[in-house]
């Protein structure tokens, strides 16, 4: 007899389903792994060298490592970004990080969702009450420039988890501080994030 029993087997639950989203052209999914980091580092270094900006790599390189470390420490399992966008596509400083949030007291995450609604103004996503969303803004400085990072957090329960586990998606959009939060471009990017998350579907694993 095995020393340890799988909790999902004890609860008569099948394998956790995988989630998928419809992605715009140029966007792709990457797992948060060392291999992904090495690919990104090599791509960043190659592009900056081709652009004759080796000094920029000394600034962005450590930032890339820090970003991956933060994602890993936050429990991120994957991220989505316009990694494969063609050079002539509109530039978009955006990404979505995916991680799972688990109940800490064995109770459904309903109280957590109610707290988000009460304290952060969370609302249903495009009228779908299965997913809630809320927004936050943080001022950031990069070199001599000032920027605003807009984050949109989405929370939706994992099927057959009895609401003890939820998928949390955090979309990040960056704009220069001098551009209004009401700009058409930023509003359109937020709408795109909403549509991507709204397309989420679960696929059962064998």
NORHU-V583967 format. One record per run of one state. SS is the DSSP state (alpha for helix, beta for strand, coil for the rest). FROM is the first residue (numbers start at 0). TO is the last residue. If there is no record, write none. Layout:
ss | from | to
SS | FROM | TO
SS | FROM | TO
//
This chain:
ss | from | to
coil | 0 | 5
alpha | 6 | 9
coil | 10 | 16
beta | 17 | 19
coil | 20 | 26
beta | 27 | 30
coil | 31 | 32
alpha | 33 | 49
coil | 50 | 52
alpha | 53 | 72
coil | 73 | 74
beta | 75 | 80
coil | 81 | 92
beta | 93 | 101
coil | 102 | 108
alpha | 109 | 119
coil | 120 | 121
beta | 122 | 124
coil | 125 | 126
beta | 127 | 141
coil | 142 | 143
beta | 144 | 156
coil | 157 | 163
beta | 164 | 175
coil | 176 | 182
alpha | 183 | 197
coil | 198 | 199
beta | 200 | 202
coil | 203 | 205
//
